[in-house]
Each structure stands twice: as C-alpha cells, then as structure tokens.
C-alpha cells in the first residue's frame, strides 16, 4: 500500500485536493464512490424500468413498444454523450461531470412523475435522464478506475461494478411494493430523492489520475515503481493507443461488435423480465424477485471474476461469461414456458453469474488492449456502434411481442447472439502498440 497520504498535490484537471485517511490509498475511496455511482445510474436507467412498464402503459394507454422507445432513444443519446464524456474525463477527471449529472438525473426522475403524454416520457426518460445518468455512471467511473489501477484493475472494477448488481438486488422488489401501494408517480419521486442524496457526496471523491497527486497506480511507492511491475505500469501508460490509432485497428471493431452481441441481453431482460413472467402467469412480486435472483449472483461473482481476470487471459473468461449468459437465457424460456419453478429460479441464478463477469471483463479487456492513458476517448469511440446495435435490439423485442404475442423467439435470438459473441472474442488478438518513451 502506498505511503503517500491523501492531501498531497492538486490535480491537473482542477478538481481540488485529495483528502482522506492517512495511509489509505485514495484509489480505494474511488472504488467506493464508483460502487454508489453505478448503483444510482444503472438502477435509474435499467433496473427499475420493468417495474413501471405495466402500470404506466395501462394508465396512459401506451403500447409496450412505445414505452420501450424511451430506452431505445436513451441508448442512442448515451452513445452520443459518451463520445464527449470519455475524452473529458481523460483530460479533466469526473468530479464536476458527476456533480452536474446528479442534478440532471434527479430532476429528470422527479419530472417523470408528472408525465401525461408520450412525448413527455420520451423527452424526459429518453433524453434528459440518459444525459444525467451518462454523466454519473459506468463510463466516468470505469475510465477513472482504469487510471488508478493496473495490476489490480480486474478486482477493483469488479468490486465497483457490484453497485450495478446491488441496484438489481435492492431496487426492483422495493419499488414494486411502492408502486403497487402508492402508484407509479410516487415511485419516480422516491427515486429522484434517493439519486440526488447519493450522487452528490460521492462525486466529491472523484479524481482524474494518481499521478496528479504524487501517487502511483495500485498504491505503489516510488521505490516499487522501479521494479518490474512498476515499469510495466509505466509502459502501459506510455504506449497507450490514441483514439485515432485505436479506431484504425481491426481489433477495435471486433471487440465493439463482440461485446455488443453479448451485452444486449442486459437491456432486454431488465425491461422485459417482469412483463415476460406476468404474461406467463406469475405475480408481479415474483416476477420482480427474479431480477433480484439474477442480481445476487452477479453481485457476489463480480469480484471473483475480477480476481481471475488479473491472473489469466481475459478473452477466455469473456467467452465463458457469454456462454453462461446464452445458455441461461435458453433455459429461462424453456423453464418459464413449462412452469418449472425451481428450474426457473436456477436459470435466473445462472444468468446472474454470466452477467457478473460482463462489466469487469469488458473494462479490463479494453484497458489492457489499448492502454490507460486515452482509455476514455477509446471507449467512447466504440459507444455509437455497440449501443446503437443494442438500442435496435431493445426496440425490436417489444415490437416482436406486439406482433407475435410472446417473447420466446426474441429471447432465443438474443441467446444465440451470446454464443456468437463467445466465439468471436476468442479470435481477437491484442493490437500492436507503439513503443514510446515512458515520459511521453
């Protein structure tokens, strides 16, 4: 653990002085902040949407495709906003971005409680809420973590991304009780209050990079940085690919497409699990509980995935995670259709294990393939492709339901995309990286 205590130096990005307990590497505080930020951001965007789908569509006379259109729009907005956020965090850090994003997100959530028309829902959820969540969530915190950790990157991203799964554990079931008792408008208001109360304090902890404060990645001392591990971390920084160099590589597009085929299952299942289950005769409480059943193993397995990521080639683990996800989706369709309750629970549990590796595996793969110096710009360059594909699929699923009357074929197609992803990932080799001086 680094001997440098928080309170040393001022960040180049102008984000103020580091403060905290002496002897504790400040990167660990950022891990905690990232946990909370992702809990709020992903929870508000994805985990709660399924809770509101039926109450809002029944009350406002919308189709499921019309309701889901907001999230489709939101993913496209996320791709556009993320393109600028990633580069900004590279240069200036995420503190101010997160503070502003918390206000925007909270305001959007509260305003949704007054929605009467479809266009209002599309504007608030699809545009304003998404912009706020993008300024708070995954891209901001994971780009930051990639700069603060190199050797421990898999474990730290794994711990931080537990916030995503904790949103699935805590929010759907609790919000279902609130919505069923007091109505969907009260549910959105409680979300708004909680989002602002959580995001503002943790935003104060965000800092751009350890070097801005006289620290080193992973909490290493200056003496440790002279060793093999320290030299490796310095080389990773110096030899990072710029955005322009990354987008000229074949590996960039292979990773974008492979991960898009894999991650599309999350957006679909978080929105459609509750209506899928209730259409099959399950209660809303049981249906929302399936999100919790998925989220608990995802929560627990994330740091375990992270430990293995730091010890082995990440693309093999990516392939395994994709296979688990595709197989679980296939089992879910089969078991729910046949009403085999214990098997239904096991299928959702296995889905959670597959999902558990998704975030840490992606973030570590991107950082290890392209380096940490420009990782925000590189990651954001891939968002229009990956999120665009996901947005299309998320919208096609309710459209399929409106035409066919069930989700079976759509879910099985997404399972197949996970299997394709598992094969593609195995064939992605690390790109050639230029040899630059460590001082670059």
N, C-alpha and C positions, 0 to 999 in steps of 0.2 A: 504494500500500500504506500502511496506517495507520502512523503513527509511534508510536501508543500501544503500549507493550510489555506482554506478559503480566506479571502481577504487580500490576496496578493494580486496586484495588477488591475488594469482596466481593459476591458475588451475592445478590440479594434473596431468592432461593429457598433460601439457606442451604447452597449447595453448595461453599463454600470459595473459596480464592483461585485465580486463574488463574496458571499457571506455564508457562514455555516459553522458546524462544529469542527474544531481543530483536529487534525489528524484523520479526518474522513474525506476521502477523495470526492470532489464535488460532482464527478460524473454519476455517482450513485444517487445523489439528490435528483439529478436529471432523469434517471431511470424512474424514480417515484413520480416525478411530475409527468413523465410520458405515460405512465400507467393511468393516471387520472384523466389526462387529456384525451387519450384514446377511448376510455370508458365513456366520456361525455360525447365525443364526436361521432364515433361509430354507433353508439347507443341511440343518439338522436336521429341519425340518418337511416339506420337499417334495422336495428333490433326491435324498435317499437312500432314500425310501420304496419306489420301484420296485425298488431293489436287493434289498430284503428281502421283497418280495411273494411270489415263488415259494418261496424257501427256508422262510419261516415258514408259509405255507399248506400246503405239502407236509408239513412236520414236525409241525404242530399240527392238521392235518385241518380247516382252515377254508376257507370259500369266499372268492373274491375280493371279493365284496360285503361279507362280514363283516370282512375285513381292512381294506377301504377305509372302513368305517363309522367307524373311529377318526379319519380325517382329516375326514370329514363333521362329526362331533361337534366336532372341533378348530376348524373354521371358525366354527361357531356360538359356541363358547366365545371365540374370538378377537374376534368381534363384540361380545360382552358385556363382556369385559375391556377391550377397546379403548375402549369408551364412557367408561370412567373414567380410563384411562391418558392419553388425549388432553388432557382438561381438567387433569389433574395436571401434565403436562409444561408446559402453558401457564403454570401458576402457579409451579411449583417446579423445573422442569427435569428431566432424565432420569437424573442420576447415581445416586441411591440406587435408583431403579426398576431400572436396568440391573444394578447390583451384586446386588440380591436376585434378579432374573430369571436371572442367570447361574448362581447356586447352584441354583435350582429346575430350570432346564433341564438342568444337568449331572446332578443327582440323578435326574431322570426318565429320561434316556438310559441311565444305569447300571442303574437298576432294571428297565428293559425287558429287559435281558439275562437276567433270571430269570423271565420270563413263562412260565406254563404254561397258563393259561386265557384264554378270550376276554375275559372281564370285566376281567381284569388289563390286557390290552392296551388296551382301550377307556379304562380309567381313566387309565393312565399316558400313553399317546400322545395320546388324545383330549382329556384334561383337563389333567393336570399339565404335560406337555411344552409344550402350547399356551400355558398361562399364562406359563411361563418364557420362551418364545420371544416372546410379545407384549410382555413387559417389556424385551426386549433389542432387538427388530428394527425393522421399517420405520416404524411409527407414531412411535415415540420419536425415532428419528434424523431422519426427514424433517420432522417438526414443528420440531425444533431447527434444522435447516438452513434452513428457511423463515424463521426469525427472524434468522439470522446473515447471510443473503444475500438481496438483492432483484434488482439488475441482473444478477448472476452466478448467479442461482438455478438456471437450467436447467443450466449447466455443472457447478456443484458437486453438484447432485443426481445428474447423470449420472455424474460421477466416483465418488461414493459408492455409487451403485447398481451399479457394476461388481462390487462384492462379491457381489451376488446371482448374477450370471453366473459369477463365478470359482468359486462353490460348484459350479456345474454342470460347470465345466471340471475341477476338482480332485477332487471327492468321488465321483461315481458309478463311474468306472472304478477308482479306487484301492480303494474299498470293495468293489467286486465281486471284486477279487483277494483281499482279506482274507476276505470271506465264503466264497468258493469254497475257500480254503485252510484256514481255521481255524473256519469256521462263523458263523452269523448272530449268535450271542450275543457272540462276540469283537468283531464289527463294532460293536455298540451300545456296548461298553465303551470301545473306542478313540475313538468319537465323544464320549462323556462326558468323557474326559480332555482331549481337544482343546478342547471347548467352554469348560470352566472355565479352562483355561490362556490362552485368547484373550480371553474376555469381561472378566474382572476388570481387567486392565491398561487396556483401552480405556475402561472405564466411568469411570475416574478423570479422563478428559479431558472428559467431558460437562459442558456449562454451558448455562443456560437461554437467555440473550439477550445480545448485545454491550453493550446499554445498561446492564446490571447491573455492568459492569466499566469504565465510562467510555469505551467504544468505540462505533463506529457500524457499521451493516450494510455489507458488502462491503469492510471495512477502510478506509473513507473517513475522512479527517481532519475535524476540526470545520470547517475552512475550506471543504473540499469539500462539506460538508453544506449550506452556504449557497447552493450553486449549484442548477441546475435538477434534476439527478439526486438530490441530497440532499433537496430539497423534495418530489420525487416519492416517495422512500422514506418520508419523514415522513408524507405524506398517505396512503400505503398503510397505514401503521400506524394512524393516527388514524381513518381512515374504514373500518376493518375491520368486517365484519358479525359480530355475536354469533351464538352457536348458535341462539338463538330467532329472530333475524332471518333467518338462513340457511334454516332449515327451513320458513319461511313463503314462501319463494320457489320458483317453478316451476323455475328453473334448477338448484336443488339436486337435485331428484328426477330431472331429465333427465340430469344428469351421473352420478348414482349408477347409474341403470339402464344408461346407455350404457357406462360403464366396466365394469360387472358383466358385460355381454354379451361384452365384449372380453377381460377378464382371466380368465374361466373356463377358457380354453384352457390356461393355465399349470398349474393344479392337476390337470387331467385328464391332460395329456401327461407331466408329471413322474412321475405314479404309473403310468400305463398304457403308456408307450412301450416299456419292456423286455418286459413280457408280450405286447404287441402284435407286436413284432418277433420274439420267440422263437416265438410261435404261428405265424408265417409262415415259420419255418424258419431264422431267423438265430440265431447263437450268443449266449449271454448277454454275452460280451465285446463283440461287435459291437453288440448292442442298447444296452448301456450307453454305448458310444462315441458313439452318436447323440445322447445328452444332451450330451456334450462338443462334438460338431459343432454343435449348436444354441447352446451357451453361448459358444463362442469369438466368433462374430459379434455376439452380444448384448453380450458384454463390450466388444469393440472399438467397437461402434457407439454405445454409451450416451453417451460424451462428445461424439460427433459430433451425435447428436440434440440434446444439451444446448446446443451452440453455435447450432444453427438455432432452437431454442426461444427463446433470448434475442434473436433477431433477427426473428422473424416471429410471426404469429398461431398459437398452439399448437393450436387446434382443427383446423386444416387438416392439421397434422402428425399429430394423433391419428387422423384419418380415414385418412391414408396408412398409418400403422402397423397399423391394424385390417385394412385391405385386404390388406396383405402377410401378416398372420397367417392370415386366412381363406383366401387363395389357397394359401399354403404347406401348410395342413392338407389341402386338397383334393388337392394334388399328392402328399403323403405317402401318403394312402390309395391313390391310383392307382398310384404307382410301387412301393410295397411289395407290393401285390397282384400286380403283374406281374413283380416280381423284377428291376427295372432298377436295379442297384446305383449307378451314377454319378448317376442321376436321384434316387435315394433320398437320397444324400449332399447333393445340391444343394437338395432340398426342405427338409431339416432345417436347412441353412445359411441359407436364406431365412427360415425360421421364426424363427431367431435374430435376424435383422435386424429383423423385425417386433416381436419381444419386446423388443429393445433400447430402443425408444422408450417402452415401456409405463409404466415407473415414473417417469422424469423428466417425461414428458408429463402424467401424472396429477397429480403433486405441484405442478408449476408452474401447471397449469390451476386447481387448487383455490385455491392461494395468490393467483394473480393475479385470480381472480374474486371471492374473498371476503376478501382481505387476510390479513396475517400475525399480527395481534395475538391472535386467538382461533382460529387455524387448527387447533390440536389438538382443540378442542371441536367445531368444524365438521366436520372429517374423521371424527372418531369417531362423530358422529351419523349419518353415512351408512353405517357399517360393518354394522349389523344388516340393512340392505336388500341391499347389494352382496354381502357374504359369505354371507348367507342364501341368495341365489339361487345363488351358486357352490357352496355346500355341497350343495344339492339336486341340481345337475347332476353333481357329482363322484360322488355316490352312485348316480345313475341310470345312469351309464356302465357300471360293473361289473354292475349289475342287468340292463342290456341285454345284456351279454356272456353272463351266465348263462342268459338266455332264448334268445338268437339264436345264440350260439357264435362271434361275431366282433365287432369294434369298428367296422366300416366305417360303418354308418348313424349311430352316435353321433358319430364324428369329423366326418362331413359336416354333421351338425346343428350342431355347435359352430362349424364353418367358416361356416355360414350366419349364426349369431349375430354373428360378427365383421363380416360385411358389413352387417347391420342396424345394428350399433353405428357403423360408419363413416359411415352416412347420418345417424343421429340426432345425432352430435356436431356436424355441420356446422350444425345448426339451433339450437344452444344459444347464446343471446346473453348477454353479461355482465349480471349483475343490477345494478339501481340501488343505489348505495351512498350512505349518508347523509353529508352534509358536516358533519364535526365539527372542532372546534379541534385544532390539532396537539398541544397539550399534553394532550389527553384521554387 
